[in-house]
């Protein structure tokens, strides 16, 4: 099967790290479990300039390397690869993080997984679409095909709903707890064990 896997807060514990950085930089004391808004301005009580500074720090090479793995992520991805499945990391991170993201995977034996940057949140400059083959516009993304996806962002769920035949595991996070599933093809999962069970169910249906 062809599989889409988001990176932040699916493969890595990004929000937990961002809470720590916000405390270090701005003295914010926000627990991970209280991050109910995907919008960092709301969840961490930051203004636009502070969010910009936080994300610049979070996307620096040292910080990219330091993100902790979401429990079960790399073992599950390795098993899917070993089973002959086609896994792609589809991230909303800016394309400037491409090398750091690839290195994170390489250090965990997952360097064969390609990483593409989809402009899920309208952040990329148009010029980047012509200069980087790993940056994909939303319009081009909608023409792609995936059989299975793992995603946490409420915004990105709307994009995935446009892909015909793609079953989606919604990785449970505080900011998507109240999100309505777009279609019956979407299922909320509490962790990678649930994700893998849903994946195996989906694979069995296609046999």
N, C-alpha and C positions, 0 to 999 in steps of 0.2 A: 504493500500500500504506500501511497504518497502521503507523507505526514508533515504538517506544519506545527512547529513548536515555537512559541514566544520565548523570550529570554528572561527579562526582568520579572521577578516575582512568580516565575514558573520554574526556571532552571536555577536562578539565584535569589537570595533573600535581599532584594534591593531596597524595599521599603524600610526594613529594619536598619539597613546601613544609612539610608537617608535621614532617618530619625536621629541617629547618632551624629551625623554631620551637622544637622540643624542645631543640635545641642552644642556642639563644639564651636560652630561659627556664630550663632545668634542667641544662644542660651535658651532655646526652646526645649521644653520638657514634654514631649508628646510620645506616649507609648504606642508601640506598633498596633496594638489592638484598638486604639482610638483613631486610627487613620481610616475614617469612614468615607472620605472624599478622594477621588482619583486626582483631583486638582490640588496640587501641593500648596497653592496660595491659601486655600481654605483649610486643608488638613493640618498644615504646619504653621498657619497664621503668618505667612510671609508676603511681602510685596513683590512686584515684578523684578525689581533689581536684586532682591535677596534670592529669589528663585533662580535667576540667571547665575548668580555667584555660586549657589549651592550645586547647580547642575554642572557648572564648569569644573568644580572640585570633584564631583561624583564621577565625571567622565574623564578625569585625568588618569594617566597610565597606572600610577600606584593604587588608586582606588579601584579601577577596573580589575586589577589583579587580585584585590583583597576581598571581593564579594564572596560570601559563603554560599555553598551549594544548598539548594532546597533538598531536604532529605529524600533520597530515592531517585533523584533526577538522572544523574549520570549513569547509574546502574541500569535504569529502565531504558534510557536511550541506547546504551551499548547493547542491550538485549534485542531491541528492535532492529538495530543495524545487523547484528549477528543473524537475525531471522530473515535477512534479505530485504528489509523495508527501506524505503527512500525517505530519509529524514532531512528536513531543511529548517534551520533556525530563521524565523521571520520576525525581525525585531523592529520596534519603533524608535530604537536608539538612533541618534544622528550618525551619519556615515563616517564622521571623524573617529568614531569608536570602533571601526571595523577591525583594525589590526589587534587592538586590545581584546576584543570579544573573541576573535579567532584564537588568540594565544591562550585565553582562559580555557577554551575547549581542548586545545592541543595538550595542555598540561594534564588533562584528565583523560587522555587517550581517545578523544573525540574529534581529532583534527580533520577527519574525513567529512564531517558535516559542513555543508556550505552555509554561509550566513548572508542573508539578503536584508536590506534595509528598506522597508516599505514606509512611505510617508503617511503613517496612520493618523498623525495628529497635526498635519499641515506645518511641519517645522523646517523641512528641507528647502534650500534655495533651488529654483528651477534649473540653474546652470548645472547643478550636480547631476541631474538626470542624463545629461549628455556626456559627462566626463567620468562616470563610475558605473561599471557594469553590474555592481552589486546594490545599486540604489534603484528602487522600483516605484513608479507613480501608482497612485490608487487605481487609476484607469487600467494600467497594465496588470495590476494585481487582480482585478476583477475578472480578467481573462485567464487567470491561472487555474489549475485544477489540483485540489487536495481531497483525499478521502477521509482524513482525520486531522483534527487540530486540537491544540492545547493552548488556552489563552485565559488571561485574567482581566484584561481591560474592558470595561463596559462599552467604551467607544469602539474598540476593535471587534467586539461581538457583532456589532451592526455591520461591519465590513464583511465578516465571515458569513453572515446570514445571506449574503448575495451570491455565495458560491454554491452552486447546485451539487447536491450529493455529498456534502462535507458534514460529517458528524463531529461535534465539537465538545470537548471536555472543558468545562469552565472551572478553572482552578480556584477553589474557594479562598477568598481574601476579604478582609473587612469592607473594602470599598466596593465590592460587588455583591455583598450579602443581600441587598434589597433589589438587585437587578432581575427583572423578569426575563426568563429564557425566551429568545426570539421565536423559536420553533421547537417541536418535539425532538429535533436532531441535536439539541443542546442539552447537556446534563451537567449539573453541578457536582464537582468531585472534591472531597476533603483533603486529598493528598495524592502522591504518585501511585500508591496502591490502588486507589479508586480509579485513577486515570488508566492504569494498565489493565484493570478489569474491564473497563468500558472499551478500551482499544481491542482487547481480545474478543469481546462480544461482537464488535464491529467487523473484525477480521473474519470471524466465524460466519457471519451473515453473508460475506462475499465469496465464501468457498463454494 
